[in-house]
Amino acid sequence: MFHTVVVPTLTYGLDRLTLDTRHLKRIDGLYFRLLRRVLRIKASYHSQASNQTVWVSKQKADLLHFHKELLRNSSSSYSFH
């Protein structure tokens, strides 16, 4: 859901702009702030969790979601009636 709604909204129209390092850092910061909210990780000054830790948590959440979807789809396709 995050990559379906948030990322396209955040990046809409950026291909037309000339971005410098300052802009890229701000976009990166916003991305990780929003990702922390989705994953329910407190802000870095409270939790001391680095962006790398948040990224690993996101990867684990994506993998868990993938496995749940896989199990749900496989159990529904093998109904024995």
VENVENFEN-V507630 format. One record per backbone hydrogen bond with DSSP energy under -0.5 kcal/mol. NH is the residue of the N-H (numbers start at 1). CO is the residue of the C=O. Records with the same first field share a line. If there is no record, write none. Layout:
NH->CO, CO
//
This chain:
5->1
6->1, 2
7->2
9->5
10->6
11->7
12->8
14->11
16->13
17->14
19->17
24->20
25->21
26->22
27->23
28->24
29->25
30->26
31->27
32->28
33->29
34->30
35->31
36->32
37->33
38->34
39->35
40->36, 37
41->36
46->43
47->43
48->44
50->48
54->50
55->51
56->52
57->53
58->54
59->55
60->56
61->57
62->58
63->59
64->60
65->61
66->62
67->63
68->64
69->65
70->66
71->67
72->68
73->69
74->70
75->71
76->72
77->73
78->74
79->76
81->79
//
